[in-house]
Amino acid sequence: MDALEIGKAIAAGRLTAVAALEAAFLRIDARDKDVGAWQAIDRDQAFANAAARDREQPRSPLHGVPVGVKDVLDTADLPTAYGSPIYAGARPLADAACVALLREAGLVVIGKTVTTEFAMRTPGKTRNPHNLAHTPGGSSSGSAAAVGDGQAPLAIGTQTSGSVIRPAAFCGAVGFKPTWGTVPRAGLKMLAESLDVIGAMATTPAAAHALVQAMAGATIDPAAPAASPPRFGICHTAAWPTVEHASAAALDEAADRARQAGATVVDVELPTPFGKALDAHDIVMTYEARRMLAHERTRHWDALSPAFQAVLERGAAASDADYRQALDVRAECRATLAEAFRSVDVLLTPAAPGEAPEGLAFTGSPDFNRIWTFAGAPCVTVPGLTGPKGLPVGVQIIGMLGDDARAIAAAGWLHALLH
């Protein structure tokens, strides 16, 4: 069952929130000593919350459903360390807004999932559940691994470059990065205020969409797959020269299956400003990270990893004029993005260069995700295909700004086709 089916069973009395949580912990106990998806768990508290939900009338379609919370989001009842030794054992005074809102919708927090250091590339302990010798991706490594391994039906991710879409692809989960600004970010340890987005990991696009709606404080209105075959635009971005055979083949297979099922699939070129997007994204991210992490940079420099120090040093090398010009590029990308959708409903690209890289030191390149994060567009990882090493390979659906429902509907249609 996906999260919406679990919620429906709880509402109908066929399942309890306690039983749903017990099922999650059975899988966690069997697998997480190897996978390492969880940073902090308080079982007694989680079961007390589940029992409380069972004494209530359902608050939403996700009432009683277990969820993991990425450890860059504050929780008043669990430690929040942001993947850094600087904050080991720290206990915030309040929940992040999105966590408070999902609790208000009746969801049950299992615990905190592992993140990379301040949601950048220095990895935590998590391994890919499909092959423990490979990375799960980052920075939402624990959330992607937990959902991809069946340890949680839902988990929260965040994305500044590719931190929802890429790890979901590596771990075989659905990842949903909504339009920038959809989910409130109060209580998120932000890396780049112009880029950071709170998103969802789930087993179906509809469930991921429902979690985002809950975190946004909106009415949860489950999205059905597109009723008719969508019009897909294949988009070869500036990152295409780095694509590996696994992702190129997966994109071709997804497109072929879509055509056979009656969908229109055409090639689409992005407007001219997107040619500058990769470089401009890096300037915005590093410049803003240097500001957002000023306390850690000035008070705890030696506790930062060399890789994170290098990010902050790149930010220091960017001038104020560089930053303003990069923001201008972002504005141009957002203003012209609709041109790419003139004859299609959604765009279709690789979700990552290929299968998850071997080893745990490198979480994989986000270059197939960065321009979409930069533009603020909604993106969905659709799993269901595998590469030559037997690891999951996802494809990525991109929608127009604010048109999240259409992107989710197209993703639901393609998800059903690939499963």
Secondary structure as the mmCIF struct_conf table of DSSP 4:
data_model
#
loop_
_struct_conf.conf_type_id
_struct_conf.id
_struct_conf.beg_label_comp_id
_struct_conf.beg_label_asym_id
_struct_conf.beg_label_seq_id
_struct_conf.end_label_comp_id
_struct_conf.end_label_asym_id
_struct_conf.end_label_seq_id
HELX_RH_AL_P HELX_RH_AL_P1 ALA A 3 ALA A 12
TURN_TY1_P TURN_TY1_P1 GLY A 13 GLY A 13
BEND BEND1 ARG A 14 LEU A 15
HELX_RH_AL_P HELX_RH_AL_P2 ALA A 17 VAL A 35
STRN STRN1 TRP A 38 ILE A 41
HELX_RH_AL_P HELX_RH_AL_P3 ARG A 43 ASP A 54
TURN_TY1_P TURN_TY1_P2 ARG A 55 ARG A 55
BEND BEND2 GLU A 56 GLU A 56
BEND BEND3 SER A 60 SER A 60
TURN_TY1_P TURN_TY1_P3 PRO A 61 GLY A 64
STRN STRN2 PRO A 66 LYS A 70
TURN_TY1_P TURN_TY1_P4 ASP A 71 VAL A 72
STRN STRN3 LEU A 73 LEU A 73
TURN_TY1_P TURN_TY1_P5 ALA A 76 ASP A 77
BEND BEND4 LEU A 78 LEU A 78
TURN_TY1_P TURN_TY1_P6 TYR A 82 GLY A 83
BEND BEND5 SER A 84 SER A 84
HELX_RH_3T_P HELX_RH_3T_P1 PRO A 85 TYR A 87
TURN_TY1_P TURN_TY1_P7 ALA A 88 GLY A 89
BEND BEND6 LEU A 93 ALA A 94
HELX_RH_AL_P HELX_RH_AL_P4 ALA A 97 GLU A 104
TURN_TY1_P TURN_TY1_P8 ALA A 105 GLY A 106
STRN STRN4 VAL A 108 THR A 113
HELX_LH_PP_P HELX_LH_PP_P1 VAL A 114 VAL A 114
HELX_RH_3T_P HELX_RH_3T_P2 GLU A 117 ALA A 119
BEND BEND7 MET A 120 THR A 122
BEND BEND8 LYS A 125 LYS A 125
TURN_TY1_P TURN_TY1_P9 PRO A 129 HIS A 130
TURN_TY1_P TURN_TY1_P10 LEU A 132 ALA A 133
STRN STRN5 HIS A 134 HIS A 134
BEND BEND9 GLY A 138 SER A 140
HELX_RH_AL_P HELX_RH_AL_P5 SER A 141 GLY A 148
TURN_TY1_P TURN_TY1_P11 ASP A 149 GLY A 150
BEND BEND10 GLN A 151 GLN A 151
BEND BEND11 PRO A 153 PRO A 153
STRN STRN6 ALA A 155 GLN A 159
BEND BEND12 THR A 160 GLY A 162
TURN_TY1_P TURN_TY1_P12 SER A 163 VAL A 164
HELX_RH_AL_P HELX_RH_AL_P6 ILE A 165 CYS A 171
TURN_TY1_P TURN_TY1_P13 GLY A 172 GLY A 172
STRN STRN7 VAL A 174 LYS A 177
BEND BEND13 THR A 179 THR A 179
TURN_TY1_P TURN_TY1_P14 TRP A 180 GLY A 181
BEND BEND14 THR A 182 VAL A 183
TURN_TY1_P TURN_TY1_P15 ALA A 186 GLY A 187
STRN STRN8 LEU A 188 LEU A 188
BEND BEND15 LEU A 191 LEU A 191
TURN_TY1_P TURN_TY1_P16 GLU A 193 LEU A 195
STRN STRN9 VAL A 197 ALA A 202
BEND BEND16 THR A 203 THR A 204
HELX_RH_AL_P HELX_RH_AL_P7 PRO A 205 MET A 215
TURN_TY1_P TURN_TY1_P17 ALA A 216 GLY A 217
HELX_LH_PP_P HELX_LH_PP_P2 PRO A 222 ALA A 226
BEND BEND17 ALA A 227 SER A 228
STRN STRN10 ARG A 231 CYS A 235
TURN_TY1_P TURN_TY1_P18 ALA A 238 ALA A 239
HELX_RH_3T_P HELX_RH_3T_P3 TRP A 240 THR A 242
HELX_RH_AL_P HELX_RH_AL_P8 HIS A 245 GLN A 260
TURN_TY1_P TURN_TY1_P19 ALA A 261 GLY A 262
STRN STRN11 THR A 264 VAL A 268
HELX_RH_3T_P HELX_RH_3T_P4 THR A 272 LYS A 276
HELX_RH_AL_P HELX_RH_AL_P9 ALA A 277 MET A 292
TURN_TY1_P TURN_TY1_P20 LEU A 293 LEU A 293
HELX_RH_AL_P HELX_RH_AL_P10 ALA A 294 ARG A 299
HELX_RH_3T_P HELX_RH_3T_P5 TRP A 301 ALA A 303
BEND BEND18 LEU A 304 LEU A 304
HELX_RH_AL_P HELX_RH_AL_P11 PRO A 306 ALA A 317
BEND BEND19 ALA A 318 ALA A 318
HELX_RH_AL_P HELX_RH_AL_P12 ASP A 320 THR A 336
HELX_RH_3T_P HELX_RH_3T_P6 LEU A 337 PHE A 341
BEND BEND20 ARG A 342 SER A 343
BEND BEND21 ASP A 345 ASP A 345
STRN STRN12 VAL A 346 PRO A 350
BEND BEND22 ALA A 351 GLU A 355
HELX_LH_PP_P HELX_LH_PP_P3 ALA A 356 PRO A 357
STRN STRN13 GLU A 358 GLY A 359
BEND BEND23 LEU A 360 ALA A 361
TURN_TY1_P TURN_TY1_P21 ASP A 367 ASN A 369
HELX_RH_AL_P HELX_RH_AL_P13 ARG A 370 ALA A 375
TURN_TY1_P TURN_TY1_P22 GLY A 376 GLY A 376
STRN STRN14 CYS A 379 THR A 386
TURN_TY1_P TURN_TY1_P23 PRO A 388 LYS A 389
BEND BEND24 GLY A 390 GLY A 390
STRN STRN15 PRO A 392 ILE A 398
TURN_TY1_P TURN_TY1_P24 LEU A 401 GLY A 402
HELX_RH_AL_P HELX_RH_AL_P14 ASP A 404 LEU A 418
#
